[in-house]
Amino acid sequence: EIAKQEILISRASRELERGREKKDIARIIGTQQALFTKAGVTLEGSPLDVIQQTAENLELDVLIGDINARIRESRLSSEVSQRRIAASAARSRGVSRAGATLLSTVAKTGKLFAPAPKKPAERPIVTV
């Protein structure tokens, strides 16, 4: 249950982070455009290429963040599966040990209340 919540939190966190990254992209591109314009440079040719390359690099960073988030989710999901397997094995061991203890206790109790074994009657020695 906790790991599932961690996965949901990780997803929500990534969405917030992604939103911030998208806003940062818009802000950075806007700043670049403003600086080029302020410098009297027209937004065509090399300046436009610079802005486009910046946007592509920033989008790539967003995609890398998405991939890293998926890797984290996959790792958490794997941990959930491993914990379930371990819990199932522990339950099985517990049941097995409880059964062994019960059988051992019954055997010991049975020995306490069982009648003492009879000695075989001695047979007389017959000589011919």
C-alpha positions as CSV (number, residue, x, y, z in Angstrom):
1,E,0.0,0.0,0.0
2,I,2.7,2.4,0.9
3,A,4.7,1.8,-2.2
4,K,1.6,2.4,-4.3
5,Q,1.2,5.7,-2.6
6,E,4.8,6.5,-3.3
7,I,4.1,5.8,-7.0
8,L,1.2,8.1,-7.0
9,I,3.2,10.8,-5.2
10,S,6.0,10.3,-7.7
11,R,3.6,10.8,-10.6
12,A,2.0,13.9,-9.1
13,S,5.5,15.3,-8.3
14,R,6.6,14.7,-11.9
15,E,3.5,16.5,-13.3
16,L,4.2,19.5,-11.1
17,E,7.9,19.5,-12.1
18,R,6.9,19.1,-15.8
19,G,4.6,22.1,-15.5
20,R,7.4,24.2,-14.0
21,E,9.8,23.1,-16.7
22,K,7.3,24.1,-19.4
23,K,6.9,27.5,-17.8
24,D,10.7,27.8,-17.6
25,I,11.0,27.0,-21.3
26,A,8.5,29.8,-22.2
27,R,10.3,32.2,-19.9
28,I,13.8,31.4,-21.3
29,I,12.7,31.6,-24.9
30,G,10.9,34.9,-24.2
31,T,14.0,36.3,-22.6
32,Q,16.1,35.3,-25.5
33,Q,13.7,36.9,-28.0
34,A,13.6,40.1,-25.9
35,L,17.4,40.3,-25.7
36,F,17.7,39.7,-29.5
37,T,15.1,42.3,-30.2
38,K,16.6,44.8,-27.7
39,A,20.0,44.4,-29.4
40,G,18.3,45.3,-32.7
41,V,18.7,41.8,-34.2
42,T,15.8,40.4,-36.3
43,L,14.5,37.0,-35.3
44,E,15.5,35.2,-38.5
45,G,18.5,33.2,-39.5
46,S,21.1,32.5,-36.8
47,P,19.2,34.2,-33.9
48,L,16.1,32.1,-34.8
49,D,18.3,29.0,-35.0
50,V,19.7,29.7,-31.5
51,I,16.2,30.1,-30.1
52,Q,15.0,27.0,-31.8
53,Q,18.0,25.0,-30.6
54,T,17.4,26.3,-27.0
55,A,13.8,25.2,-27.2
56,E,14.7,21.8,-28.5
57,N,17.3,21.3,-25.7
58,L,14.9,22.3,-23.0
59,E,12.2,20.0,-24.4
60,L,14.7,17.2,-24.4
61,D,15.4,17.9,-20.7
62,V,11.6,17.6,-20.1
63,L,11.6,14.2,-21.9
64,I,14.6,13.0,-19.9
65,G,12.8,14.0,-16.7
66,D,9.7,12.0,-17.9
67,I,11.9,8.9,-18.6
68,N,13.6,9.2,-15.2
69,A,10.2,9.4,-13.5
70,R,9.0,6.3,-15.4
71,I,12.2,4.5,-14.2
72,R,11.5,5.5,-10.6
73,E,7.9,4.3,-10.9
74,S,9.1,1.0,-12.4
75,R,11.5,0.5,-9.6
76,L,8.8,1.2,-7.0
77,S,6.5,-1.2,-8.7
78,S,9.1,-3.9,-8.7
79,E,9.7,-3.3,-5.0
80,V,6.0,-3.8,-4.4
81,S,6.1,-7.1,-6.3
82,Q,9.1,-8.2,-4.3
83,R,7.5,-7.3,-1.0
84,R,4.4,-9.3,-1.9
85,I,6.4,-12.3,-2.8
86,A,8.4,-12.0,0.5
87,A,5.2,-11.6,2.5
88,S,3.7,-14.7,0.8
89,A,6.8,-16.7,1.6
90,A,6.8,-15.5,5.2
91,R,3.1,-16.4,5.6
92,S,3.8,-19.9,4.2
93,R,6.8,-20.4,6.5
94,G,4.6,-19.3,9.4
95,V,1.9,-21.7,8.6
96,S,4.4,-24.5,8.1
97,R,6.1,-23.8,11.5
98,A,2.8,-23.5,13.3
99,G,1.8,-26.9,11.9
100,A,5.1,-28.5,12.9
101,T,4.7,-27.0,16.4
102,L,1.2,-28.3,16.7
103,L,2.2,-31.8,15.6
104,S,5.2,-31.8,18.0
105,T,3.0,-30.7,20.9
106,V,0.4,-33.4,20.1
107,A,3.1,-36.0,20.0
108,K,4.6,-34.9,23.3
109,T,1.2,-34.8,24.9
110,G,0.4,-38.2,23.6
111,K,3.5,-39.6,25.2
112,L,2.5,-38.2,28.5
113,F,-0.9,-39.9,28.6
114,A,-0.1,-43.0,26.7
115,P,0.0,-46.2,28.8
116,A,3.4,-47.6,29.6
117,P,4.3,-50.3,27.1
118,K,3.8,-53.9,28.5
119,K,6.8,-56.0,28.8
120,P,6.5,-59.2,26.8
121,A,5.7,-62.2,29.0
122,E,8.7,-64.4,29.6
123,R,8.3,-67.8,28.0
124,P,9.4,-70.8,30.0
125,I,12.4,-72.6,28.6
126,V,11.3,-76.0,27.5
127,T,13.9,-78.8,27.3
128,V,13.3,-81.9,25.4
